[in-house]
Amino acid sequence: MKSLNNKVAVVTGAGSGIGRALAIALAKEGAQLALSDVNVEGLEETKKQIGKDLSCVRTYRLDVSDKEAVYAHAEEVERDFGKVNLIFNNAGVALSAKLLEVDMEDFEWLMNIDFWGVVYGTQAFLPKLIASGDGHIINISSVFGIISVPKQGTYNAAKFAVRGYTEALRQELKLDNLPVQVSCVHPGGIQTEIARNARIGATEDRNLTDTSFDKVAKTTPAKAASIILKGIKANKARILVGPDAHVIHFLSQVLGSRYQALTQLWAKKMIY
């Protein structure tokens, strides 16, 4: 997919952060947009920031953890636009808690959005992407889908699962010779509100969590969106976002499981 002009792109979690930046970048490239979020006010702000003719932009309130709602959304988008070319399964939440202390309701909340939301979005839209003859699935994992970090075990579980699911799907679609490409995105620290909106464990310090995130969040959402769209056009299987993502990916390859000694040292200094 060398051009995004007139392609129909579905973006979940488009009310803020990377999702909003993707919507703005896609609009600049001439894509038609189906934007969703649980935050309707955020979607309206995204529309304002697109800053151009909005005749090809539609917004939808959507909870990606609701399987029936996601499948209904896929049908609605196809009716509204006549086709679907790209699905960005971007909606996500965060949780900072030790696994010894994590509330299971919080764990399930995160998995339902960060993992099952990706699966529902992919499975619901996949037949429509195949029918388009030129489709692309973009699933947002994280650098925490490459390495694990203390107090992020729940997030790690979801993001590793997204990576495994997405990489298997890419191989299957290639083997079946179907016209849909698949990319897994691994952002590093991105300047969004995900940490401030995160749930935290009972013994966690909110200020420490926010401060630690701010220190590592060096890449802007706009830059992240630019990297992602370039990766799509190059049909990359794995899209690394930010210099920290490249460093983490490199260390994981060189050190194997020995990277854990480094993340333990980092955690002891920054968040423990």
C-alpha positions as a Python dict, from the first residue, in 0.01 Angstrom:
ca = {
    (1, 'M'): (0, 0, 0),
    (2, 'K'): (213, 284, -131),
    (3, 'S'): (-61, 547, -112),
    (4, 'L'): (-325, 612, 154),
    (5, 'N'): (-528, 847, -63),
    (6, 'N'): (-896, 750, -64),
    (7, 'K'): (-829, 446, 154),
    (8, 'V'): (-1083, 386, 432),
    (9, 'A'): (-899, 373, 764),
    (10, 'V'): (-1056, 266, 1094),
    (11, 'V'): (-879, 400, 1404),
    (12, 'T'): (-979, 293, 1754),
    (13, 'G'): (-877, 507, 2049),
    (14, 'A'): (-879, 812, 1821),
    (15, 'G'): (-985, 1054, 2094),
    (16, 'S'): (-631, 1122, 2213),
    (17, 'G'): (-263, 1032, 2191),
    (18, 'I'): (-133, 818, 1908),
    (19, 'G'): (-486, 755, 1779),
    (20, 'R'): (-552, 1126, 1737),
    (21, 'A'): (-213, 1179, 1573),
    (22, 'L'): (-280, 891, 1333),
    (23, 'A'): (-616, 1041, 1238),
    (24, 'I'): (-456, 1378, 1163),
    (25, 'A'): (-173, 1222, 962),
    (26, 'L'): (-409, 995, 767),
    (27, 'A'): (-635, 1290, 682),
    (28, 'K'): (-336, 1478, 542),
    (29, 'E'): (-271, 1183, 312),
    (30, 'G'): (-628, 1184, 182),
    (31, 'A'): (-766, 885, 370),
    (32, 'Q'): (-1131, 849, 465),
    (33, 'L'): (-1163, 804, 840),
    (34, 'A'): (-1381, 600, 1074),
    (35, 'L'): (-1271, 718, 1417),
    (36, 'S'): (-1385, 561, 1743),
    (37, 'D'): (-1332, 600, 2117),
    (38, 'V'): (-1523, 574, 2443),
    (39, 'N'): (-1442, 943, 2488),
    (40, 'V'): (-1683, 1128, 2259),
    (41, 'E'): (-1549, 1470, 2362),
    (42, 'G'): (-1200, 1358, 2266),
    (43, 'L'): (-1325, 1251, 1924),
    (44, 'E'): (-1474, 1594, 1867),
    (45, 'E'): (-1139, 1752, 1954),
    (46, 'T'): (-968, 1519, 1709),
    (47, 'K'): (-1206, 1633, 1435),
    (48, 'K'): (-1123, 1996, 1516),
    (49, 'Q'): (-751, 1927, 1495),
    (50, 'I'): (-782, 1753, 1159),
    (51, 'G'): (-853, 2101, 1032),
    (52, 'K'): (-982, 2024, 683),
    (53, 'D'): (-1294, 1910, 500),
    (54, 'L'): (-1459, 1660, 732),
    (55, 'S'): (-1696, 1508, 478),
    (56, 'C'): (-1482, 1192, 477),
    (57, 'V'): (-1461, 1168, 858),
    (58, 'R'): (-1712, 985, 1076),
    (59, 'T'): (-1691, 932, 1450),
    (60, 'Y'): (-1834, 650, 1661),
    (61, 'R'): (-1853, 581, 2031),
    (62, 'L'): (-1702, 236, 2079),
    (63, 'D'): (-1589, 22, 2371),
    (64, 'V'): (-1341, -221, 2214),
    (65, 'S'): (-1381, -465, 2504),
    (66, 'D'): (-1743, -525, 2393),
    (67, 'K'): (-1721, -800, 2128),
    (68, 'E'): (-2074, -753, 1995),
    (69, 'A'): (-2025, -378, 1970),
    (70, 'V'): (-1700, -419, 1774),
    (71, 'Y'): (-1856, -661, 1525),
    (72, 'A'): (-2155, -427, 1485),
    (73, 'H'): (-1912, -139, 1432),
    (74, 'A'): (-1744, -327, 1146),
    (75, 'E'): (-2079, -365, 971),
    (76, 'E'): (-2164, 0, 1033),
    (77, 'V'): (-1836, 125, 891),
    (78, 'E'): (-1877, -88, 578),
    (79, 'R'): (-2229, 51, 529),
    (80, 'D'): (-2109, 407, 580),
    (81, 'F'): (-1802, 392, 355),
    (82, 'G'): (-1865, 97, 123),
    (83, 'K'): (-1528, -62, 199),
    (84, 'V'): (-1253, -86, 460),
    (85, 'N'): (-881, -86, 381),
    (86, 'L'): (-701, -34, 711),
    (87, 'I'): (-777, -111, 1075),
    (88, 'F'): (-561, 49, 1344),
    (89, 'N'): (-629, -143, 1666),
    (90, 'N'): (-489, 133, 1881),
    (91, 'A'): (-720, 174, 2184),
    (92, 'G'): (-540, 87, 2505),
    (93, 'V'): (-511, 141, 2879),
    (94, 'A'): (-237, 94, 3138),
    (95, 'L'): (-206, -56, 3485),
    (96, 'S'): (86, -27, 3725),
    (97, 'A'): (83, -291, 3998),
    (98, 'K'): (291, -574, 4137),
    (99, 'L'): (154, -910, 4028),
    (100, 'L'): (150, -1022, 4391),
    (101, 'E'): (-92, -741, 4470),
    (102, 'V'): (-286, -681, 4148),
    (103, 'D'): (-663, -666, 4170),
    (104, 'M'): (-796, -933, 3933),
    (105, 'E'): (-1078, -704, 3820),
    (106, 'D'): (-815, -453, 3709),
    (107, 'F'): (-617, -728, 3536),
    (108, 'E'): (-925, -842, 3342),
    (109, 'W'): (-1015, -481, 3257),
    (110, 'L'): (-675, -429, 3098),
    (111, 'M'): (-674, -759, 2909),
    (112, 'N'): (-1025, -700, 2776),
    (113, 'I'): (-916, -372, 2619),
    (114, 'D'): (-548, -418, 2531),
    (115, 'F'): (-565, -778, 2407),
    (116, 'W'): (-924, -880, 2336),
    (117, 'G'): (-1000, -538, 2189),
    (118, 'V'): (-724, -598, 1934),
    (119, 'V'): (-850, -949, 1859),
    (120, 'Y'): (-1212, -837, 1821),
    (121, 'G'): (-1113, -550, 1592),
    (122, 'T'): (-894, -772, 1376),
    (123, 'Q'): (-1139, -1060, 1346),
    (124, 'A'): (-1439, -835, 1283),
    (125, 'F'): (-1273, -633, 1008),
    (126, 'L'): (-1058, -903, 845),
    (127, 'P'): (-1324, -1027, 598),
    (128, 'K'): (-1386, -669, 487),
    (129, 'L'): (-1015, -604, 441),
    (130, 'I'): (-987, -916, 227),
    (131, 'A'): (-1288, -805, 20),
    (132, 'S'): (-1123, -465, -41),
    (133, 'G'): (-840, -635, -227),
    (134, 'D'): (-588, -404, -60),
    (135, 'G'): (-598, -426, 319),
    (136, 'H'): (-366, -367, 611),
    (137, 'I'): (-402, -456, 979),
    (138, 'I'): (-202, -245, 1224),
    (139, 'N'): (-201, -373, 1582),
    (140, 'I'): (-44, -162, 1853),
    (141, 'S'): (172, -357, 2094),
    (142, 'S'): (452, -185, 2287),
    (143, 'V'): (820, -216, 2372),
    (144, 'F'): (667, -399, 2668),
    (145, 'G'): (564, -660, 2414),
    (146, 'I'): (938, -716, 2356),
    (147, 'I'): (1069, -705, 2715),
    (148, 'S'): (904, -733, 3055),
    (149, 'V'): (939, -478, 3335),
    (150, 'P'): (854, -495, 3707),
    (151, 'K'): (508, -358, 3793),
    (152, 'Q'): (402, -392, 3428),
    (153, 'G'): (325, -764, 3429),
    (154, 'T'): (-38, -714, 3331),
    (155, 'Y'): (53, -477, 3049),
    (156, 'N'): (335, -711, 2943),
    (157, 'A'): (89, -1001, 2929),
    (158, 'A'): (-143, -811, 2697),
    (159, 'K'): (125, -666, 2473),
    (160, 'F'): (320, -992, 2436),
    (161, 'A'): (-11, -1156, 2345),
    (162, 'V'): (-81, -889, 2082),
    (163, 'R'): (261, -949, 1932),
    (164, 'G'): (220, -1327, 1916),
    (165, 'Y'): (-129, -1306, 1771),
    (166, 'T'): (-30, -1045, 1513),
    (167, 'E'): (286, -1219, 1394),
    (168, 'A'): (103, -1550, 1351),
    (169, 'L'): (-174, -1376, 1156),
    (170, 'R'): (76, -1211, 919),
    (171, 'Q'): (227, -1549, 837),
    (172, 'E'): (-110, -1715, 783),
    (173, 'L'): (-234, -1444, 546),
    (174, 'K'): (88, -1469, 345),
    (175, 'L'): (61, -1848, 324),
    (176, 'D'): (-303, -1820, 214),
    (177, 'N'): (-205, -1553, -44),
    (178, 'L'): (-471, -1312, 82),
    (179, 'P'): (-450, -938, -2),
    (180, 'V'): (-403, -814, 355),
    (181, 'Q'): (-75, -703, 510),
    (182, 'V'): (-15, -709, 885),
    (183, 'S'): (210, -493, 1103),
    (184, 'C'): (276, -502, 1476),
    (185, 'V'): (372, -164, 1624),
    (186, 'H'): (602, -132, 1925),
    (187, 'P'): (606, 224, 2060),
    (188, 'G'): (858, 326, 2322),
    (189, 'G'): (786, 620, 2551),
    (190, 'I'): (528, 841, 2377),
    (191, 'Q'): (409, 1174, 2518),
    (192, 'T'): (48, 1076, 2584),
    (193, 'E'): (-182, 1067, 2887),
    (194, 'I'): (-187, 686, 2913),
    (195, 'A'): (18, 680, 3235),
    (196, 'R'): (-189, 951, 3405),
    (197, 'N'): (-508, 768, 3310),
    (198, 'A'): (-371, 434, 3425),
    (199, 'R'): (-505, 233, 3714),
    (200, 'I'): (-252, 165, 3988),
    (201, 'G'): (-209, -94, 4260),
    (202, 'A'): (-298, -24, 4621),
    (203, 'T'): (64, 36, 4726),
    (204, 'E'): (167, 237, 4419),
    (205, 'D'): (266, 604, 4427),
    (206, 'R'): (80, 794, 4153),
    (207, 'N'): (332, 1079, 4150),
    (208, 'L'): (625, 838, 4115),
    (209, 'T'): (450, 653, 3832),
    (210, 'D'): (378, 975, 3643),
    (211, 'T'): (725, 1119, 3698),
    (212, 'S'): (895, 798, 3584),
    (213, 'F'): (685, 790, 3268),
    (214, 'D'): (760, 1155, 3188),
    (215, 'K'): (1133, 1081, 3204),
    (216, 'V'): (1115, 812, 2936),
    (217, 'A'): (839, 958, 2714),
    (218, 'K'): (1049, 1142, 2457),
    (219, 'T'): (862, 1082, 2130),
    (220, 'T'): (565, 1299, 2030),
    (221, 'P'): (242, 1137, 1908),
    (222, 'A'): (285, 1316, 1575),
    (223, 'K'): (629, 1165, 1527),
    (224, 'A'): (493, 824, 1626),
    (225, 'A'): (216, 853, 1367),
    (226, 'S'): (467, 948, 1097),
    (227, 'I'): (684, 646, 1176),
    (228, 'I'): (382, 414, 1173),
    (229, 'L'): (256, 534, 835),
    (230, 'K'): (604, 499, 684),
    (231, 'G'): (617, 146, 822),
    (232, 'I'): (284, 63, 663),
    (233, 'K'): (398, 185, 323),
    (234, 'A'): (714, -26, 358),
    (235, 'N'): (502, -325, 471),
    (236, 'K'): (712, -377, 782),
    (237, 'A'): (620, -671, 999),
    (238, 'R'): (749, -495, 1310),
    (239, 'I'): (738, -116, 1341),
    (240, 'L'): (959, 26, 1616),
    (241, 'V'): (858, 374, 1732),
    (242, 'G'): (1116, 597, 1898),
    (243, 'P'): (1490, 565, 1960),
    (244, 'D'): (1424, 386, 2290),
    (245, 'A'): (1226, 119, 2105),
    (246, 'H'): (1524, 51, 1878),
    (247, 'V'): (1760, 27, 2176),
    (248, 'I'): (1529, -208, 2365),
    (249, 'H'): (1477, -425, 2057),
    (250, 'F'): (1853, -446, 2003),
    (251, 'L'): (1927, -534, 2365),
    (252, 'S'): (1660, -803, 2368),
    (253, 'Q'): (1818, -964, 2062),
    (254, 'V'): (2175, -942, 2192),
    (255, 'L'): (2116, -1031, 2556),
    (256, 'G'): (1823, -1270, 2535),
    (257, 'S'): (1676, -1326, 2880),
    (258, 'R'): (1978, -1157, 3039),
    (259, 'Y'): (1812, -820, 2969),
    (260, 'Q'): (1619, -878, 3292),
    (261, 'A'): (1923, -781, 3500),
    (262, 'L'): (1913, -438, 3335),
    (263, 'T'): (1539, -386, 3380),
    (264, 'Q'): (1566, -485, 3745),
    (265, 'L'): (1837, -222, 3798),
    (266, 'W'): (1625, 37, 3619),
    (267, 'A'): (1317, -49, 3824),
    (268, 'K'): (1509, -33, 4153),
    (269, 'K'): (1630, 316, 4065),
    (270, 'M'): (1312, 454, 3908),
    (271, 'I'): (995, 285, 4034),
    (272, 'Y'): (1067, 50, 4325),
}
